[in-house]
């Protein structure tokens, strides 16, 4: 596969980073993976600093990307539930590797930041 000369297009993981590592994607996927199927208000309670508007936007994008499934129940009142899809759950090993890296290297990152800030 030939890579583009444009650095933004040449990096094969750039689209994945755009999908998975936007501000609220990771916490939403984590909450759905850890706690299973949830209603909007349950997610909102777990992610206390997200606004309803942003949660709605992120859930729609995750649904569009195939990482989250939305199930609508035609009841009174209507009920909607969200759950992580098989595709979304397949990101688990990636997140596990990142958690391992964070445990091993974040202290060094903090040291580097402190050294930089004291210059």
PyMOL commands that set and color helices and strands:
alter all, ss='L'
color gray80, all
select helices_A, chain A and resi 7-10+14-20+25-35+40-46+52-64+86-89+92-118
alter helices_A, ss='H'
color red, helices_A
select strands_A, chain A and resi 38-39+68-73+79-84
alter strands_A, ss='S'
color yellow, strands_A
deselect
rebuild
show_as cartoon
